[in-house]
């Protein structure tokens, strides 16, 4: 099967971290291509970053899907970042790493906590938990203070800060599962799980495995009501957010 993993920010550094996590747990015959948004911000760290980056990413994904025909799309941003719009546009499975992680966490323990990058982002993610309907299963949302790209590159500092917060999530907040709630935090799950004694979910791995399951099962999201295709022709929505010929930078590869 072929998966398109979409990074909603413009950072190729973050895309490399995302693809490393995607490939380390993907099935051997799963082909994974990565795409970064052609415009927007390098670090989505607030609602403004979300709304300003999402249109460029959505249009890049739409165009890339039309050309490459993947079996599913994994939206590798731990936020809203256009997930509902992509589900309207596409008939193939579209999996948000945030929603997939929360759904998976509910099967692994009584309540989960999410651990994100900036304290400013905590209210945003609390709203996201509520949007997806998991509020009663969420013990807490905590953060370390580092931006998305720094989390992907400053590995020792990030792991040290994450370790402190994970201990608090388990001892004080009584979380039984921890979600690393940022694509820049990929790859820290195994060390943190060993440290804390609870399952720690890498969100990109969760998104990829969920997408593989949907493709293997031959099912996709319902198109009857909420994710029904847009009623107007796509061109009538002003989709020319990209310069002519732009489709986002793509990194091909096989897991």
C-alpha positions as CSV (number, residue, x, y, z in Angstrom):
1,X,0.0,0.0,0.0
2,X,1.0,3.6,-0.5
3,X,0.6,6.3,2.2
4,X,1.1,10.0,1.8
5,X,2.3,11.6,5.1
6,X,1.6,15.3,5.1
7,X,3.5,17.7,7.3
8,X,1.4,20.9,7.8
9,X,4.4,23.1,8.4
10,X,7.2,24.1,6.0
11,X,10.2,22.6,8.0
12,X,12.0,19.8,6.2
13,X,13.8,19.1,9.5
14,X,10.5,18.2,11.1
15,X,9.5,16.2,8.0
16,X,12.6,14.1,8.3
17,X,11.7,13.3,12.0
18,X,8.1,12.5,11.0
19,X,9.2,10.1,8.2
20,X,11.7,8.3,10.5
21,X,8.9,7.5,12.9
22,X,6.5,6.6,10.1
23,X,8.9,4.1,8.6
24,X,10.2,2.5,11.8
25,X,6.8,0.8,12.5
26,X,5.2,0.7,9.0
27,X,4.7,-2.7,7.4
28,X,7.6,-3.8,5.2
29,X,5.5,-3.4,2.0
30,X,4.1,0.0,2.9
31,X,5.4,2.7,0.7
32,X,5.6,6.1,2.4
33,X,6.0,9.5,0.7
34,X,6.3,12.7,2.8
35,X,5.1,16.1,1.8
36,X,5.8,19.4,3.6
37,X,3.4,22.4,3.2
38,X,4.8,24.7,0.5
39,X,3.9,27.8,2.5
40,X,3.0,28.8,6.0
41,X,5.2,28.6,9.1
42,X,8.1,26.4,10.1
43,X,6.5,25.7,13.5
44,X,2.7,25.6,14.1
45,X,2.5,26.7,17.7
46,X,-0.8,28.6,17.9
47,X,-4.2,29.0,16.3
48,X,-2.9,31.7,14.0
49,X,-0.2,29.3,12.7
50,X,-2.8,26.6,12.3
51,X,-5.2,28.7,10.2
52,X,-2.5,30.4,8.1
53,X,-0.7,27.1,7.2
54,X,-3.6,24.7,6.7
55,X,-4.9,26.1,3.3
56,X,-1.5,25.7,1.7
57,X,-1.1,22.1,3.0
58,X,-4.7,21.1,2.1
59,X,-4.2,22.3,-1.5
60,X,-0.8,20.6,-1.8
61,X,-2.3,17.3,-0.5
62,X,-5.2,17.5,-2.9
63,X,-3.0,18.0,-5.9
64,X,-0.5,15.3,-4.8
65,X,-3.3,12.8,-4.3
66,X,-4.6,13.5,-7.7
67,X,-1.2,12.7,-9.2
68,X,0.2,9.9,-7.0
69,X,-3.0,8.1,-6.0
70,X,-2.0,7.0,-2.5
71,X,-4.2,4.6,-0.6
72,X,-4.5,6.9,2.4
73,X,-3.3,10.2,3.8
74,X,-1.8,10.7,7.3
75,X,-2.0,14.3,8.5
76,X,1.1,14.6,10.7
77,X,0.2,17.7,12.7
78,X,-1.1,17.4,16.2
79,X,-3.9,19.9,15.8
80,X,-6.9,20.7,13.7
81,X,-4.8,21.8,10.7
82,X,-7.5,21.1,8.1
83,X,-8.4,17.5,8.9
84,X,-12.1,17.9,8.3
85,X,-11.5,19.8,5.0
86,X,-9.3,16.9,3.8
87,X,-11.9,14.4,4.7
88,X,-14.5,16.3,2.7
89,X,-12.1,16.5,-0.3
90,X,-10.9,12.9,-0.4
91,X,-12.6,9.5,-0.6
92,X,-9.5,7.6,0.6
93,X,-8.8,7.3,4.4
94,X,-7.5,10.5,6.0
95,X,-6.0,10.0,9.4
96,X,-5.1,12.7,11.8
97,X,-2.3,11.8,14.1
98,X,-4.0,13.6,17.0
99,X,-7.3,11.9,16.7
100,X,-5.7,8.5,16.0
101,X,-3.5,8.8,19.1
102,X,-6.4,9.7,21.4
103,X,-8.6,6.9,20.1
104,X,-5.7,4.4,20.5
105,X,-4.9,5.7,24.0
106,X,-8.5,5.0,25.1
107,X,-7.9,1.3,24.5
108,X,-4.7,1.2,26.5
109,X,-5.7,2.7,29.9
110,X,-8.4,4.4,31.9
111,X,-7.3,8.0,31.1
112,X,-4.5,9.5,29.0
113,X,-2.6,12.8,29.1
114,X,-1.1,14.7,26.2
115,X,2.3,16.3,26.4
116,X,3.0,19.1,23.9
117,X,5.8,21.6,23.2
118,X,4.7,25.1,24.4
119,X,2.6,26.1,27.5
120,X,0.8,28.6,25.3
121,X,-0.4,25.6,23.2
122,X,-2.1,23.9,26.2
123,X,-5.5,25.6,25.8
124,X,-5.5,24.9,22.0
125,X,-5.0,21.2,22.8
126,X,-7.6,21.1,25.5
127,X,-10.0,22.4,22.9
128,X,-8.8,19.8,20.5
129,X,-9.5,17.0,23.0
130,X,-13.0,18.4,23.4
131,X,-13.5,18.7,19.7
132,X,-12.7,15.0,19.1
133,X,-15.0,13.9,22.0
134,X,-12.3,12.6,24.3
135,X,-12.6,15.0,27.2
136,X,-13.8,12.5,29.7
137,X,-10.8,10.3,29.0
138,X,-8.2,13.0,29.2
139,X,-6.5,13.4,32.6
140,X,-4.4,16.5,31.7
141,X,-2.5,18.4,29.1
142,X,1.0,19.5,29.9
143,X,3.9,21.0,28.0
144,X,7.6,21.7,27.8
145,X,8.8,25.0,26.5
146,X,10.4,24.4,23.1
147,X,9.1,25.0,19.6
148,X,8.4,22.3,17.0
149,X,11.6,22.4,15.1
150,X,13.8,22.7,18.2
151,X,12.0,19.6,19.6
152,X,13.0,17.7,16.5
153,X,16.7,18.8,16.6
154,X,17.6,19.4,20.3
155,X,17.2,15.8,21.2
156,X,19.0,15.6,24.6
157,X,17.4,18.7,26.0
158,X,14.0,17.7,24.7
159,X,14.2,14.2,26.2
160,X,15.3,15.6,29.5
161,X,12.4,18.0,29.7
162,X,9.9,15.4,28.5
163,X,11.2,13.0,31.2
164,X,10.4,15.5,34.0
165,X,6.8,16.1,32.7
166,X,6.0,12.4,32.0
167,X,6.8,11.6,35.7
168,X,4.4,14.3,36.7
169,X,1.7,13.1,34.3
170,X,1.8,9.6,35.9
171,X,2.3,10.5,39.5
172,X,0.3,13.7,39.9
173,X,-2.3,13.5,37.1
174,X,-2.7,9.7,37.3
175,X,-2.4,9.2,33.6
176,X,-2.2,5.6,32.5
177,X,-1.2,6.5,28.9
178,X,0.9,9.4,27.6
179,X,0.6,10.9,24.1
180,X,3.5,12.9,22.7
181,X,1.3,15.7,21.3
182,X,3.5,17.2,18.6
183,X,5.0,15.8,15.4
184,X,8.4,17.3,16.5
185,X,8.2,15.0,19.6
186,X,8.4,11.8,17.5
187,X,10.9,9.2,18.4
188,X,11.0,9.8,22.2
189,X,8.3,7.2,23.0
190,X,10.4,4.1,23.7
191,X,12.7,5.9,26.2
192,X,9.9,7.6,28.0
193,X,7.8,4.4,28.2
194,X,10.7,2.6,29.8
195,X,11.2,5.5,32.2
196,X,7.6,5.9,33.2
197,X,6.3,2.4,33.1
198,X,3.2,3.4,31.0
199,X,2.5,3.3,27.3
200,X,3.8,6.4,25.5
201,X,2.4,6.9,22.1
202,X,4.3,8.3,19.2
203,X,1.5,10.1,17.2
204,X,3.0,9.5,13.8
205,X,3.3,5.8,14.4
206,X,-0.3,5.8,15.6
207,X,-1.5,7.6,12.5
208,X,0.4,5.3,10.2
209,X,-0.8,2.1,11.8
210,X,-4.4,3.4,11.8
211,X,-4.1,4.2,8.1
212,X,-2.7,0.8,7.4
213,X,-5.5,-0.8,9.2
214,X,-8.2,1.1,7.3
215,X,-6.6,0.3,4.0
216,X,-6.3,-3.4,4.9
217,X,-9.9,-3.4,6.0
218,X,-11.1,-1.7,2.8
219,X,-12.9,1.0,4.7
220,X,-12.8,4.8,4.8
221,X,-14.6,7.7,6.5
222,X,-18.3,8.1,5.8
223,X,-19.2,10.5,3.0
224,X,-22.9,10.7,3.9
225,X,-23.1,13.8,6.1
226,X,-20.2,15.5,7.9
227,X,-17.6,14.6,5.4
228,X,-19.7,14.8,2.3
229,X,-17.9,16.3,-0.7
230,X,-18.0,20.2,-1.0
231,X,-21.2,21.2,-2.9
232,X,-19.5,23.7,-5.1
233,X,-16.9,23.0,-7.8
234,X,-13.5,23.1,-6.1
235,X,-12.3,26.0,-8.2
236,X,-15.2,28.1,-6.7
237,X,-13.5,28.0,-3.3
238,X,-10.5,30.0,-4.4
239,X,-8.1,27.1,-4.1
240,X,-5.2,28.9,-5.9
241,X,-3.3,29.4,-2.7
242,X,-0.1,27.9,-4.3
243,X,1.9,29.5,-7.1
244,X,1.5,27.7,-10.5
245,X,3.2,24.4,-10.5
246,X,3.6,24.2,-6.7
247,X,2.5,21.0,-5.0
248,X,4.6,20.8,-1.9
249,X,8.0,19.2,-1.5
250,X,7.7,15.4,-1.6
251,X,10.1,12.9,-0.1
252,X,9.5,9.4,-1.6
253,X,10.5,6.2,0.1
254,X,9.5,2.8,1.3
255,X,9.0,1.6,4.9
